[in-house]
């Protein structure tokens, strides 16, 4: 979505679009799944798990962090990443609204 058109939409719509755009890449899904598995992780361990170059992993981590889906803290020379509950709660809330609507529309939809 172009920056010039985003003003047509609510802040929440733009925020959800950014969150979903950030998650919509298989490497980022793999990173999130890895963080779920280990609960937190140092960047070099992520590189060992995902078959991509370190700079590519770093770019995906940056996108996830900028969107608010992960957070990172500096530990010595490394950054320890973990999931950001707030970002995922926003996605969860949106999907719960969609799910609720689908449940109520079961008998009314073509």
C-alpha positions in Angstrom: 0.0 0.0 0.0 1.5 3.3 -1.0 2.2 5.9 1.7 0.0 8.4 -0.1 -3.1 6.2 0.2 -2.7 5.1 3.8 -4.5 8.2 5.1 -7.7 6.8 3.7 -7.7 4.1 6.3 -7.9 4.1 10.1 -4.8 3.9 12.3 -5.9 0.4 13.3 -6.3 -0.7 9.7 -2.8 0.6 8.8 -1.3 -1.0 11.9 -2.9 -4.4 11.2 -1.8 -4.2 7.6 1.8 -3.6 8.7 1.7 -6.5 11.2 0.3 -8.9 8.7 2.7 -7.7 6.0 5.6 -8.3 8.3 4.5 -11.8 9.1 3.7 -12.7 5.5 7.0 -14.3 4.5 8.0 -18.0 5.0 11.4 -17.0 6.5 9.7 -14.8 9.1 7.2 -17.5 9.9 10.1 -19.9 10.4 11.8 -17.3 12.7 8.7 -16.9 14.7 8.2 -20.7 15.0 11.9 -21.0 16.1 11.4 -18.3 18.8 8.3 -20.1 20.0 10.2 -23.4 20.2 13.2 -22.0 22.2 11.3 -19.1 23.9 14.2 -16.7 23.2 17.2 -16.8 21.0 20.5 -15.2 20.0 20.7 -14.2 16.4 23.5 -16.6 15.6 21.4 -19.5 16.8 18.6 -18.4 14.4 21.1 -18.4 11.5 22.0 -22.1 12.4 18.3 -23.0 12.2 17.1 -21.2 9.1 18.8 -21.9 5.7 19.5 -18.3 4.8 22.6 -16.1 5.0 23.2 -14.1 8.2 22.5 -10.7 6.5 19.2 -12.0 5.2 18.2 -13.3 8.6 19.1 -9.9 10.1 16.9 -8.1 7.6 14.0 -10.4 8.4 14.5 -9.8 12.2 14.6 -6.1 11.5 11.3 -6.2 9.7 9.7 -8.3 12.5 11.1 -5.9 15.1 10.0 -2.8 13.3 6.5 -4.2 13.0 6.4 -4.9 16.7 6.2 -8.7 16.4 9.5 -9.4 18.2 11.7 -7.5 20.5 15.4 -7.7 21.2 17.8 -7.0 24.0 21.5 -6.6 23.7 23.5 -9.3 25.6 27.2 -8.7 25.1 28.0 -8.8 21.4 24.7 -10.4 20.5 21.0 -9.5 20.5 18.5 -11.9 22.2 15.1 -11.9 20.5 11.7 -12.9 21.7 8.1 -12.5 20.7 6.4 -9.2 21.4 3.1 -10.1 23.0 1.5 -6.8 22.2 1.9 -7.2 18.4 0.5 -10.7 18.4 -2.4 -9.7 20.6 -3.4 -7.1 17.9 -3.4 -9.8 15.3 -5.2 -12.2 17.6 -7.9 -9.6 18.3 -8.5 -9.0 14.6 -8.7 -12.8 13.9 -11.1 -13.3 16.8 -13.4 -10.7 15.3 -13.2 -12.4 11.9 -13.8 -15.8 13.5 -16.8 -14.6 15.5 -18.3 -13.1 12.3 -17.8 -16.4 10.4 -19.4 -18.3 13.2 -22.5 -16.1 13.2 -22.8 -16.1 9.4 -22.6 -19.9 8.9 -26.3 -20.2 8.0 -26.5 -16.9 6.1 -23.6 -17.1 3.7 -23.9 -18.4 0.2 
